[in-house]
Amino acid sequence: MSRPRSQAEYLARLVPPSVAGLNRRSLLAGAAGTGALLGTGLLAGCGGSDSGSGSDSKTVSLGSNQSDPKPKDVIAKVMDGFKTSSGVQVNINTVDHNTFQENINNYLQGKPDDVFMWFAGYRMRFFAAKGLAGDVSDVWGKLSGYSDAFKKASTGDDGKQYFVPASYYPWAVFYRKSVWQQHGYQVPKTLDDLNTLGAQMKKDGLNPIAFADKDGWPAMGTFDILNLRINGYQFHIDLMAGKEAWTSDKVKKVFDTWAGLLPLHQPDALGRTWQEAAQSLQQKKSGMYLLGLFVAQQFNNDEQDDLDFFTFPEIDSTIGAKALDAPIDGYMMARKPKSEANAKKLLEYVGSKDAANITVKNDPSTLVANNGADTSGYTALQKKAAELVGSATEIAQFLDRDTRPDFASTVIIPALQQFIKNPKDIGGLLTSVENQKKSIFTS
């Protein structure tokens, strides 16, 4: 559920410096032949011929990006559970999150592990469309406990499934209950309500909306929710896929609406990290904060019960407020696993309620994707977050997961930061974005 701590780390995770200047064709076609994308080589050959995961073996290999101590320990316990239930040993190849993403293209074209951790949405569909991931539709035939929205997020362009969800974290507007009770604030139901509430918070000496974009990615969440509320889910997804024009009146309306809300946002956002903005909420200096559930990391244990949230309010009554960002993390299978049978056994297990129960028991801060899991250990906040996602009509994966990595990093980040710095020339800004989009998406 963690996000990168700096813009440099974010960019490294999103698209490696060694390939940032390459187009999609050269990225995928050139790497295998030339070895130009080998980089550090830390992922190369992870699932090599000596891995011992042959078709008749009792082993299977897993490429894991869960390198922080807590999630690493949880993954180990889940894999122990799989061994107990199946008799198959999982050889876990743990690589730090940054390096894993830097080398993912070369990794998948070399000798990847039988199963590897990745993300739902565009990033999953991209590798599936290029034939770099295995079809796991038959695994989905054995799974239960997933909503249609989760299945949709696991489905490639060809209608087949290539991903098994494990965990997620919804984006919403967070606030401290004690602050709102003190001032008598009510949850806004419409954009007008939000503006009225923000004006009152200003009078009460608060920053209405905590805000930070030093790291580059947080403002994407604001764009996403405004576009979902104003133009709907399908337009948002099509825009991310390069099928809609950024110069359209629909996109201009998003930025016009955002410009109207900027006075309610914490000033000087480009010099502030998301952690610092979260701390202003924690310190009762800000009234609200639009962010992922991981905002709770910045609150002390005895403050967790004081944290609450609401989904961003309705802007257009014909569209409503049911769509949201809820990035999903999970597992995929290599295109040619050394042990396909064991790989699919593992995927069926990690998608089961048994695996989800192990995760909940050992890491109660995680929201598991399988709704059949025993979530009695969830906090009130986690239960509410799970209900929110369960009631969502559509789930977006977050801008940098729903579009091409190079477009997100080289075009959208500077564009949004330019807008935050100077929101007056929206037309010129969007013309620039559209021109760059055409270049990138046609390469």
N, C-alpha and C positions, 0 to 999 in steps of 0.2 A: 504494500500500500504506500510505499515511500515514493517521493518525487526527488529528482536531482536537486542538489543544494546550490548550484551556481549555474549561470548561463553557459559557462564553458563546459561544465559537466553535461548540461542538458544537450548542447549541440553535439557533444561527443556521443551521447547515447542515441541521439536522433539520426545523425548521419556522420560517419567517420570522416575526419579531415582528409584522409587519403583518397576518399572517393567523392568528396563533396562536389568536385567540379565535373564529374562524369555523368553522362546521361544514363537512363535506365538500360538502354541496349548494351552500351559498353560495359556497364557495371556487371550485367549478368552474363553476357556472352564472352567478354574478354578475360574474366578472372580465371576460369578453369584452364584456358590454354596458356596464359602468360604467367600466371602466378603473381600478377602485379598487385593484387589486393591481399596478399598473404599477411601483410601487416606484421603484428607481433607473432602470428602463428600459434597463439595460445589455444585457439579452437581447432586448428587444422589437425585432421586425423584422429579426432577424439574417439570416433567409433571405428577405428582401424581394424585390420584383419586379425590382430592379436587380442582383440577385446574379449574374446571368449563368449560372444553372444550369438553363436550360430543357431541354426534352426532347431537343432536337437538339444541345445544346451539348457541349463536351468538358470541362465542369467539374461539380463537385458540392461542396456545402458541408457542413462538419462543425462542430458545436458541441462544443467541448472544454472539460472542466473540469480538464485537466492543466496547471496554471499554474506549478507549481514548475519550476525550470530543467531538472533531469534528465529528468523524465517528459515535459516539453514538447519537449525535444530528441528523445527517443525517438519520440514521436508524429510529429514532423516527418519523421524518417527512414522510418517506416512508410508515411507518405503519399507520400513520394518513391518508395518501392518500388511503391506502387500506380500512380503515374503512369507509371513505367517499364514496368510490365506491361500497362497498359490504355490509356495515352495520355490518360487523364482527369486533369485538374488538380483538386486538392482545395483549396478555399478554407477555411482553418482559422480559426474564430472562437473564440479562446481567452479564457475568462473565469475569474477566480479561483474556486476551489472553492466558497467561501462564497457569493459572489454568484450563481453558477450555480444552487445549490440554493435560495437565497432566492426566485429569480424563475422557477423551473421551471414552475409552473402557468400563469402569464401567458405565458411563452415558448411553451409547447406550444399554447396557444389562439390565439396571434398568428400570426406568420410564422416558424416555427422553421427551423433548418437542415435540410437533407435527411436527414442522419444526426446523431445526438447521443449523447454518452456518458452512461451511467446505470448502474443497479445491477440485478442479478437479484433474484428473490423478490417479496415483496409490493409493493415500490415499482414494479416493472415491471408486475405484474398490475393494480395500481390504475389506472395510466394506460391500459393496454390495455383494461380493462373500461369505461372512460369514453370510449373511442373517440379517444384522444389519441395513439395510436401506430399504426404501420403493421404489417400482417401480413407476416412474413418467413418463413413456412413453406416457401415455394418455395426460398428461400436455403438453408435447412437440408437440403433435398433434395440439395444440391450439396456440403455440408460433410462432412468426415471428420475423425477424430481426437478425437471427443468422447464421453465416457462417457454412459450413460443418465442419470446423476445431473445432469450438466451440462445435458442437454436438458430434463430435468424442471424445472430452475431457470430455464429460458428460456421456459417454456410458460405461456400465460395460462389463465384460468378456462375458456375455451371450447375448450381443447385445441390451439390454434394457437400457433406460436412468434412472439415479438415481440422477441427479444433474441439477440445473438450474444456469447458470452463471450470475454474477452480474457485476463484475469489473475485471480488469487485469492490469498488468504493464509489458511491454516488456523490455527485456535486449538488450542493444546496446552499441556502443562505443560513449561516449559523449565527447564534446570538446567546447571550447569557440571560437565563431566566430571571435572575435576581435584579439585573439592570432594568429589564422590561417591566417587572413587577413594581419596581421602585417608581418608574415614570408612568405606569399605566399604558404602555404601548400594546397595540393589537397587531396581529399578523396581517399584513396587507394582502388583499385578494386581487387587486388590479394594479396597473402601473400608476394610476392616479393616487391610489392609496399609498404606494411606495414613495412617491414624491412628497406627499403630505407628511408621511412618517419621517422621511429624511429631513424635511424642513423643521419639524418639531425637535428632532434630535440635535440639529445645529443650535437651536435656541437653548437646548439643555446642556450645551457645552461638549457634545460628543462629535467625533467624526462619524457621520451616518454609516458609511460603508468603508471598512478597512480595505486597503488596496495596495498591491505591490506588483511590479513587473520588471524588477532588476534582472531576474532570472530568464525572462523572455517568454516562458510558457503560461504563467497564470492568467494573463489577459485573454488568452484563447478561450478560457472558460466563460468569460463575460460575453465574448463574441458568439460563442456557441449557443448560449441560452437565449440571447436576444434573437438570434436568427431562427432558432427553434420556435420561439414564442410568436415571432412576427410572420415568418414564412412557412413554418411547418417542417416536419422531419424530412420528407422526401426532397424538398428543395435544398435543405441543408446538406444532405448526403450527395445530391447531384452537384452542388456547388463544390464540395470537397473533392469530388471525382473529376472536376474540370469540365463538367457538362453544362454548367450555367455561367453566365457572364458576371464578373464582379462589378461591371459598370451598370448593371440593371438597376431599375428603380427599387426593386426589392432589397438589394444589398445596400443601396444608398439610405433606405429607410432605417435599416439596422444601425448604421453609423450616425444618422441624424438622431435617433432615439438615444443611442449611447452618449452622444455629445450633450444631450439634455440631462443625462444622469451624472455626467462627470463632476459637476459642482458638489455632488453629494459624496464623492469618493475622496478618500484620504489623499491629500496633495503630495507631490514629489514622489510618485509611485516608482519612477524609474531608478530611484536610488535606494529602494527598499526591497528586502527579500520577503518571501511569503511567510517565513518564520517570524520576522519582525512585525509584519502586519497582523499575524495571528496573536502575537504577544500584546498588541494594542487592544485586541478584543479581550484577551485574558486579563489585562490590567484595567479593564472597564473604561478605556479611553475611546473605543469605537463601539457603535451599536450593533453592527451587522458585518458579516464577511461571507462573500460567495467563494466557496472553495470545496475541495473534496473532504471526505470524512477524516482524512489524515490530519486535519486541523486540530483534532483532539490531542495530537502528540505534544502540542504546546501548552497543554493544561495539566496542572498537578492532579494527582489521583483524587484528592478530596474536592476537586472542582469539576470532575467529570459529570456529576449529576446536575450541575448548574448549566450544562451546555445543551442547547436544543437547536432545532432548525425548522425551516419551512421551504417548500419548493418555490422557485422564483415565480412571482405572480403572473396571472394571465394578462396578455396585451391585446389579443384578438379573440373575441368570444367564439368565433367559428373554428379556431385552432385549439384553444384551451391551454392547459398547463400540465399535460400528462407526459410529454416527452422530456427527457433529461439526459445529461451526460452521466454515464456510470461505467468507466473503463473496466474491462474484464481481463483478468490474467488467467492463463491456463496452459494447456499442453497440446503439442502437435506431434505428428509422426514423420520421420524422414521418408523421402520418396522410395528408398530401397533399404529398409531396415535389415540388419543382418538376421534378426529374429522377428519376423512380422507377427507370428503368433503370440510371442511373449510381449511384443510392443502393444498389441491390441488388448491383451490381458491387463497390462499395466494401465492403459488408457481407460478401460472399463472400470478398473479399481479406483483410479484417481477421480473418476466421475461419479463414484458411488457415495451414498450417504455414510458408509463406514469410514471412508477417507475423510469426508467432511467433518465427521464427529471427532476424529483424531485432531484435525486442525482447530476446531472450536475448543476442545479440551486443553490444548497446549498453547493456543494463542487467541484468547478471547477478544482481541482487538480486531480480528479479521472477520469479514463478512464472507461466508461461503456461498457459492452459487447454487448448490443443490438444496432445494427447499424441503427435502425430506430429512435433513440433518436435525439433530437435537440441539436447538439453539437456546435452551433454557439458561445457558451460561451467558447469554448476551446481556449487555447493559440495556437500559431503556432506550438509549440513543441508538444502539446497534439494531434493536428490534424495530424501532421506527424507521431506520434507514432501509432495512430489509423490506418492510412493508411498502415504503415509497417505491423501491425498484420493482417490487412485485405488482404494483398497481400501474406502472408505467405502460403506456401504449407503445412507445418506441424508445429504444435506448441507443444513444450515440456513444461513440467510444472516446471522444475528446478529439479536438481538431488535429493534433499531431499524429493521431492514430487512424483518422478517417481520411487522410489525404497523403500524397506523396511526401516522404521525409524531406527531400530536397526543397520542395515547395514550401513546406512548413518552416524550415529553418532559414532559408535564404531569402524568402519573400515575405511571409506572414509575420514573422517575429519583428523585423525592422519596420514593416508597415504599421503594425499595431502600436509599436513604441513611438513611431512618428505621429500617429493619430493622437495618442495620449499627450504627447508634448505640444502638438498644435492641431486641434480638431477643426480648424477652419476650412482647410482645402480638401474636403472629402472627395470631390469630383476628381481632382488631380491625383490624389492618392490611389483611388480605385482604378483609374486609367492605367497607372503604373503597375498595379497588381495584375490587372487583366493582361497587359502586354507581356509581363514576365510569365504569367500562367500559360499563355499560348506557346511561348518558347519552350517551357519545361514539359508540358503535357504532350507536345507534338514531337519531342526529341526521341 
